[in-house]
């Protein structure tokens, strides 16, 4: 069986970056703590640390072990709270992975009803690249993933993509940059610096193709996996950036930017990815129902069909 005292020592050393600091906090001698870590590694049959100069760094196996250990102790703390407070304080944990490229305002609007469910929910959000989130979903470290594209084709991870909705695309810019652009939309984009979402976004490929069809030549000055960082650069005047039309009121309220225009020929689509074909977690069902009840503007007109296909190819 796993020795939880050894596991506690391991976490302490990992967080402290060395045996000496951890030993001080644990009120042990460095020799004793070092021996305990060695016993733990011998029992597991793997190396959890490697020495780099005077510091100890986690091996790849050690990093994986640390993530599990932190979750174990978090679960233990939740159990202790439950036992102390009684059954009436019971809550369910809902762990959500959010792909970097998903706009934070969209994620908030989708997840907001979760905290209003009749059963108390502790919402835990983890932001990362889609591929890493899907790996965590596969081993049930996440209950669902919010993504800006469906499950990648050919992936070996079992999962199901549940469409949440879609939105046209608006183009935003800092007022000073917008003043330098000439012509009506979309002609004003010709020659403009552009900030592009990262590869986990379907717009990464679809947006340049749309601009090319419109006869626009733009300078892609940056690509961003993190949607919030892209908006920060846009606010600073680095370039024009796209955002779902559904989030324009939030973006203009929180960033000093203006809307240049929007198009329905490009569509941003959002998905709930789960390990199960049917959504059984009450919080996941709440997210899905909330999306259908009006978070996104329904597609209109035949132009959307073409743009949806183009976004899927992107």
Secondary structure, DSSP 8 states (H G I E B T S, - for coil): ---HHHHHHHHHHHHHTSHHHHHHHHT--HHHHHHHHHHHHHHHTS--EEEETTEEEE-HHHHHHHHHHHHHHHHHHHHHHHHHH-GGG--EEEEEEEETTS-HHHHHHHHGGGGGSSS-EEEEEEEE-HHHHHHHHHTTS-SEEEESS---TT-SS--EEEEEEEEEEEEEEEHHHHHH--SSTTGGGTT-EEEEE-TTSTHHHHHHHHHHHTT---EEEEEESSHHHHHHHHHTTS-EEEEEGGGHHHHHHHSSEEEEEEEEEEEEEEEEEESSSS--SHHHHHHHHHIIIIIS----STHHHHHHHHHHH-
